[in-house]
Amino acid sequence: MVTTPRATAGPDARRWGVLLVLCGAIFLEGIDIAMLNVALPSIRSDLGMSTGELQWVMSAYVLGYGGFMLLGGRAADLFGRRRMFVLWLTVFLLFSGLGGLAGEGWTLILARFVTGVAAAFMTPAGLSLVTTGFAEGPERDKALLVYSGTAAGGFTVGLVAGGLLTAVHWRWVFFAPVLLAAVILAAAVVCVPRQARPERSGRRVDTAGALTVTAALVLIVLGVERAAHTGAAVTAGTLLAGLALLGVFVLIERRSPEPLVRLGLLRSGPLVRANLMALLFAAAFFGFQFLVVLYLQELRGWSTLRTSLAMLVAGIDAVLSPTLTPRLVRRFGNARVITGGLLLAALAYGLFLPVGADWTYAAMFPSLLLVGLAFSLAYGPLTITATEGVAEDEQGVAGGLLYTAFQFGAALGLSAVTAVAAHAGAGRLAGYRAGLLVPFAAVLVAVAVSVLGTRSRRATVSAGEPEGEPTGKPDASRV
């Protein structure tokens, strides 16, 4: 059987050069999302889009990203990580450019959907290139912390860059990623080593599973995204249809000789808890940021650029993730660092709950700073925990599960804060205060999951038994 090169092979400089290219791709994905957020009002004005149509500019990307993520992760394992990374980075480049050329709303929405699909295939391929390129342990942990820190930095830089580019013209929010993607694509072709085509004799694509889970995830994401804009009956029907298809997917996977997602993978307690915490953490982070931006621009009348600069302090995570976090992980372990990050996030959101109509920036600063610090402590270690101990030929699937959790969390958080704020009085201080309870509650639940996981791990270690099933495929059963 042909396998990919071992993680320990190759000079250090070459492997860290590859990591730099992969960091460029995840940075690109981060700035692409962030820049579009601040450009939406200008897009609506220029293209004459209604509020509902404008919502689909964001929702289309989320649907493509969240719906195809697991399929993208499996494709990386089956067809080659480098091949999938380069191919879908090219698609990302082309359709980002198409978005910048759009003259009508439907063209922009279509371009964003395909861009989201491209990200769904490109991102898990890139993550699995990192996890298989570095030996599990301190070396891989350091690489993942640098990688996750770059992702966080991309989102923060995107907020500021989006404000600056929109001041020139909103189309540059799409053209700038095209230029960056072209540089990254050229570097990837040169620097990322070619891999032997994965041996697939006797292995097939789980078409039924792929179609079912993709349809299920698209419906669930759609239901969550549209919850604040449609009736309860429509939302419930959409979510129930998605959950029903998810149940069908589980039945298919139990019977498939080559499942899209081996269900036994989900017997790993640390992996499941990491994905659940990632979902809750993303829901809180994106929900909080969304409300703060609305509060500053709609209630306080701040400009897009001033708002972007105010949020820049949260970008401290890009500095701390590759510097401070690795030291803390070595000393205290991933679990304690994650718990610490979640507690800091709870403190940040709690301090912002009594926000006033005339708050000074000094009053907001502690929360914004703590949010960045919390992200630096939680995001990287969650990535490590969600991929640690997973067999090499399932790293793509593990990455797909993790990013699916993050994407669902973001969609859930945005929809929840929007719905709560609208019910309490959209655009009014009471609405913002009510909406801020959502990220605060979500991160508290994440803290509880982390603490319970730590206790469970201690009990397992005390009993002298390994937690979860072995990472390799079991001989007796697939589940």
C-alpha positions in Angstrom: 0.0 0.0 0.0 1.3 3.4 -1.0 1.4 5.9 1.9 2.2 9.5 2.3 5.7 10.5 3.5 6.2 10.1 7.2 5.8 13.2 9.3 9.4 13.1 10.5 10.9 13.0 6.9 12.5 16.0 5.3 14.7 18.9 6.4 13.2 21.2 9.1 13.5 24.3 6.8 11.5 22.6 4.0 8.7 21.5 6.4 8.4 24.9 8.0 8.4 26.5 4.6 5.4 24.3 3.7 3.8 25.4 6.9 4.3 29.0 5.9 2.4 28.4 2.7 -0.5 26.6 4.5 -0.6 29.5 7.0 -1.0 31.8 4.1 -4.0 29.9 2.9 -5.8 29.9 6.3 -4.9 33.6 6.7 -6.6 34.1 3.3 -9.7 32.4 4.4 -9.9 34.5 7.5 -9.5 37.9 5.9 -12.0 36.9 3.1 -14.7 36.4 5.7 -13.8 39.5 7.8 -13.4 41.9 5.0 -16.8 41.0 3.5 -18.5 41.7 6.9 -17.6 45.3 6.9 -18.3 45.8 3.1 -21.9 44.6 3.2 -23.6 48.1 3.5 -21.6 49.4 0.5 -22.5 46.3 -1.5 -26.2 46.8 -0.8 -26.1 50.4 -1.8 -24.2 49.8 -5.1 -26.1 46.7 -6.3 -29.5 47.7 -4.9 -30.0 44.6 -2.9 -32.7 44.1 -0.3 -31.8 43.2 3.3 -32.9 39.6 2.6 -30.7 39.4 -0.5 -27.8 40.9 1.4 -28.2 38.2 4.1 -27.7 35.6 1.4 -24.3 37.0 0.5 -23.1 35.7 3.9 -25.5 32.7 4.1 -24.4 31.3 0.7 -20.8 31.1 1.9 -21.8 29.5 5.2 -24.0 26.9 3.3 -21.2 26.0 1.0 -18.6 25.9 3.7 -20.6 24.0 6.4 -22.4 21.7 4.0 -19.4 20.3 2.2 -16.8 20.3 4.9 -17.0 16.6 5.8 -16.9 15.6 2.2 -13.9 17.9 1.7 -12.1 16.2 4.6 -12.7 12.7 3.2 -11.7 13.8 -0.3 -8.3 14.9 1.1 -7.7 11.5 2.6 -8.8 9.6 -0.5 -7.5 11.7 -3.4 -4.4 13.3 -2.0 -4.1 16.3 0.3 -1.8 18.4 -1.9 -4.0 17.7 -5.0 -7.1 18.8 -3.2 -5.4 21.8 -1.6 -4.1 23.2 -4.9 -7.2 22.4 -6.9 -9.6 24.1 -4.6 -7.4 27.0 -3.9 -7.5 27.6 -7.6 -11.4 27.5 -7.5 -11.3 29.8 -4.5 -9.2 32.3 -6.5 -11.4 32.2 -9.6 -14.8 32.7 -7.8 -13.5 35.3 -5.5 -12.6 37.3 -8.6 -16.0 36.6 -10.0 -17.6 38.1 -6.9 -15.6 41.3 -7.5 -16.9 41.5 -11.0 -20.5 40.8 -10.1 -23.0 43.3 -11.5 -26.1 41.8 -9.9 -26.9 40.3 -6.5 -27.6 36.7 -7.7 -24.1 36.6 -9.4 -22.4 37.6 -6.1 -24.5 35.1 -4.1 -23.6 32.3 -6.5 -19.9 33.3 -6.4 -19.9 33.3 -2.6 -21.6 29.8 -2.5 -18.9 28.3 -4.7 -16.2 30.1 -2.8 -17.6 28.5 0.4 -17.5 25.1 -1.2 -13.9 25.7 -2.3 -13.0 26.6 1.3 -14.7 23.4 2.6 -12.4 21.3 0.5 -9.2 23.5 0.8 -9.3 24.0 4.6 -9.3 20.4 5.9 -6.7 19.5 3.2 -4.5 22.2 4.5 -4.9 21.2 8.1 -4.2 17.6 7.4 -1.0 18.6 5.5 0.0 20.2 8.8 -0.9 17.3 11.0 0.7 14.7 8.8 3.8 16.9 8.1 4.9 17.1 11.7 5.4 14.3 14.2 2.7 14.1 16.9 3.8 15.7 20.1 5.5 19.1 20.8 6.6 19.6 17.2 3.1 19.2 15.8 1.6 21.2 18.7 3.9 24.1 17.9 3.0 23.9 14.2 -0.7 23.8 14.9 -0.5 26.8 17.3 1.3 28.8 14.6 -1.3 27.7 12.1 -4.3 28.6 14.3 -2.7 31.9 15.4 -2.4 32.8 11.7 -6.0 32.0 11.2 -7.0 34.3 14.0 -4.7 37.0 12.8 -6.3 36.8 9.3 -9.7 37.5 10.7 -8.5 40.5 12.8 -6.5 42.0 10.0 -9.4 41.5 7.7 -11.6 43.8 9.8 -9.2 46.6 9.3 -8.3 45.8 5.7 -11.9 45.6 4.8 -12.6 49.1 6.2 -9.6 50.5 4.2 -10.5 48.7 0.9 -14.2 49.5 1.2 -13.2 53.2 1.4 -11.7 52.8 -2.0 -14.4 50.5 -3.4 -16.1 47.4 -2.1 -14.9 45.3 -5.2 -11.4 45.5 -3.8 -12.6 43.3 -0.9 -12.8 40.5 -3.5 -9.9 41.5 -5.7 -7.4 41.7 -2.9 -7.9 38.0 -1.9 -7.4 37.1 -5.6 -4.0 38.7 -5.6 -3.0 37.0 -2.3 -4.4 33.6 -3.5 -2.4 33.8 -6.6 0.8 34.2 -4.6 -0.1 31.4 -2.3 -1.0 29.1 -5.2 2.3 29.7 -6.9 4.1 29.0 -3.6 2.1 25.9 -3.0 2.9 24.4 -6.4 6.6 25.0 -5.8 7.0 24.3 -2.0 4.4 21.7 -1.1 6.0 18.3 -2.1 4.2 16.0 -4.4 2.7 13.0 -2.7 2.2 9.5 -4.0 -1.4 9.0 -5.1 -3.2 7.3 -2.1 -3.8 3.6 -2.6 -7.5 3.3 -3.2 -7.9 -0.3 -4.4 -10.8 -1.8 -2.5 -11.7 1.7 -1.3 -14.5 3.8 -2.8 -16.1 7.1 -2.3 -19.2 6.7 0.0 -21.5 8.5 -2.4 -24.7 7.8 -0.6 -23.1 9.0 2.7 -21.6 12.1 1.1 -24.9 13.1 -0.6 -26.9 12.5 2.6 -24.7 14.3 5.1 -24.1 17.2 2.7 -27.9 17.6 2.3 -28.4 17.3 6.0 -25.7 19.8 6.9 -26.9 22.3 4.3 -30.5 22.1 5.7 -29.4 22.4 9.3 -27.1 25.4 8.5 -29.9 26.9 6.4 -32.4 26.5 9.2 -30.0 28.1 11.7 -29.1 30.9 9.4 -32.6 31.8 8.5 -34.1 31.3 12.0 -34.3 35.1 12.6 -35.8 35.8 9.2 -38.5 33.1 8.8 -41.4 31.8 10.7 -41.1 29.2 13.5 -42.8 26.5 11.4 -40.5 26.9 8.4 -37.4 26.9 10.7 -38.6 23.8 12.6 -39.4 22.0 9.4 -36.0 22.7 7.9 -34.2 21.6 11.0 -36.3 18.4 11.4 -35.6 17.5 7.7 -31.9 18.1 8.3 -31.9 16.0 11.5 -33.8 13.2 9.7 -31.3 13.1 6.9 -28.5 13.1 9.5 -30.2 10.0 11.0 -30.2 8.3 7.6 -26.5 9.2 7.2 -25.7 7.4 10.5 -27.6 4.3 9.2 -25.7 4.4 5.9 -22.3 4.8 7.7 -23.0 1.8 10.0 -23.5 -0.4 6.9 -20.9 1.1 4.6 -17.7 -0.9 4.1 -15.9 2.4 3.4 -17.8 5.0 5.4 -17.3 8.8 4.8 -16.9 9.1 8.6 -16.0 6.0 10.6 -18.4 6.3 13.5 -15.9 4.6 15.8 -13.9 7.9 15.5 -16.6 9.5 17.5 -16.0 7.2 20.4 -13.0 9.3 21.4 -14.1 11.4 24.3 -11.4 14.1 23.8 -12.3 14.4 20.1 -16.0 14.7 20.8 -15.6 17.2 23.6 -13.1 19.3 21.6 -15.6 19.6 18.7 -18.4 20.5 21.1 -16.3 23.1 22.8 -15.2 24.5 19.4 -18.9 24.8 18.4 -19.8 26.7 21.6 -16.7 28.8 21.5 -17.3 29.9 17.9 -20.9 30.6 18.7 -19.9 32.9 21.5 -17.0 34.6 19.7 -18.8 35.4 16.4 -22.1 36.3 18.2 -20.3 38.7 20.5 -18.2 40.3 17.7 -21.3 40.8 15.5 -23.2 42.6 18.3 -20.3 44.8 19.2 -19.9 45.9 15.6 -23.6 46.7 15.3 -23.5 48.5 18.7 -20.6 50.7 17.6 -21.9 51.5 14.1 -25.7 51.6 14.5 -26.1 52.9 18.0 -22.9 55.0 18.4 -22.6 56.1 14.8 -19.0 55.1 14.4 -17.6 54.7 10.9 -16.5 51.4 9.5 -12.8 52.2 9.7 -13.1 53.5 13.3 -15.0 50.3 14.3 -12.4 48.2 12.6 -9.5 49.9 14.4 -11.4 49.6 17.8 -11.6 45.8 17.3 -7.9 45.6 16.4 -6.9 45.0 20.0 -8.5 41.5 19.7 -5.8 40.7 17.2 -3.4 40.1 20.1 -4.2 36.4 19.6 -2.1 36.4 16.4 0.9 37.4 18.5 0.2 35.2 21.6 -0.9 32.0 19.8 2.6 31.1 18.5 4.5 32.6 21.5 2.8 32.3 24.8 0.3 29.5 24.2 3.0 26.8 23.4 4.8 27.5 26.7 1.5 27.2 28.6 0.6 24.0 26.8 4.0 22.5 27.7 3.6 23.4 31.3 -0.1 22.8 32.0 -1.3 20.7 29.1 -4.0 21.4 26.5 -7.0 20.7 28.8 -6.1 23.3 31.4 -5.1 25.9 28.8 -8.4 25.4 27.0 -10.3 25.8 30.3 -8.4 29.0 31.1 -9.2 30.4 27.7 -12.9 29.7 28.1 -12.9 31.3 31.6 -11.3 34.4 30.2 -13.9 34.5 27.4 -16.7 34.3 30.0 -15.1 37.2 31.9 -14.8 39.2 28.7 -18.5 38.7 27.8 -19.6 39.2 31.3 -17.8 42.6 31.6 -19.6 43.8 28.5 -23.1 42.9 29.6 -23.8 46.3 31.3 -22.8 48.2 28.1 -24.1 51.7 28.1 -25.2 54.1 25.4 -22.2 56.4 26.1 -19.5 54.0 27.0 -16.0 55.2 26.4 -13.5 53.0 24.5 -11.6 52.6 27.8 -14.7 50.9 29.2 -14.8 48.5 26.3 -11.1 47.8 26.1 -10.8 45.1 28.8 -13.4 42.9 27.1 -11.9 43.3 23.7 -8.4 42.5 25.0 -9.7 39.5 27.0 -11.5 38.2 23.9 -8.2 38.2 22.0 -6.4 36.5 24.9 -9.1 33.9 25.3 -9.0 33.1 21.5 -5.2 32.6 21.7 -5.5 30.2 24.6 -8.5 28.1 23.3 -8.4 27.9 19.6 -5.0 26.3 19.0 -5.2 23.7 21.8 -8.7 22.8 20.6 -7.3 22.1 17.2 -4.6 19.9 18.7 -7.1 18.0 20.9 -9.4 17.4 17.9 -6.7 15.9 15.8 -4.5 14.2 18.4 -4.3 10.4 18.3 -6.2 10.2 15.0 -4.7 7.8 12.4 -2.9 9.5 9.5 -5.5 8.3 6.9 -8.3 9.9 8.9 -6.7 13.3 9.5 -8.7 14.9 6.8 -11.9 13.7 8.3 -10.8 14.9 11.7 -10.1 18.3 10.3 -13.4 18.3 8.5 -15.3 17.5 11.8 -13.5 20.3 13.6 -14.1 23.0 11.0 -17.7 21.8 10.6 -18.1 22.4 14.4 -16.6 25.9 14.1 -18.8 26.8 11.1 -22.0 25.5 12.8 -21.1 27.3 15.9 -20.6 30.6 14.0 -24.0 30.2 12.2 -25.7 29.2 15.5 -24.2 32.1 17.4 -25.0 34.7 14.8 -28.6 33.5 14.4 -29.2 33.3 18.2 -27.9 36.8 19.0 -29.8 38.3 16.1 -33.1 36.6 17.2 -32.7 37.5 20.8 -31.7 41.1 20.1 -34.6 41.5 17.6 -37.1 40.2 20.1 -35.8 42.6 22.8 -35.7 45.6 20.5 -33.3 45.5 17.5 -31.1 48.6 17.2 -31.8 49.6 20.8 -29.6 49.3 23.8 -31.9 46.8 25.4 -31.7 44.6 22.4 -27.9 44.5 22.4 -27.8 43.8 26.1 -30.2 40.9 25.7 -28.2 39.5 22.7 -25.0 39.6 24.7 -26.4 37.1 27.1 -26.2 34.5 24.3 -22.3 34.4 24.0 -22.0 34.6 27.8 -24.3 31.6 28.3 -22.6 29.6 25.4 -19.1 30.0 26.8 -20.3 29.0 30.3 -21.6 25.7 28.8 -18.3 25.3 27.1 -16.5 25.8 30.5 -18.7 23.1 32.0 -17.9 20.6 29.1 -14.2 21.3 29.6 -14.3 20.8 33.4 -16.3 17.6 33.1 -13.8 16.3 30.5 -10.9 17.0 32.7 -12.6 15.1 35.6 -13.4 12.2 33.2 -9.9 12.1 32.0 -8.5 12.0 35.6 -10.9 9.2 36.5 -9.9 7.2 33.4 -6.2 7.6 34.2 -6.8 6.6 37.8 -8.5 3.5 36.7 -5.6 2.7 34.4 -7.7 2.5 31.2 -7.3 4.3 27.9 -10.1 6.7 27.0 -12.1 6.0 23.9 -11.3 3.4 21.3 -7.9 3.0 19.6 -7.3 5.5 16.8 -6.7 2.8 14.2 -9.6 1.1 12.6 -10.9 -1.7 14.9 -10.7 -5.3 13.6 -13.9 -6.6 14.9 -16.2 -3.7 14.1 -16.2 -0.3 12.4 -18.3 1.3 15.1 
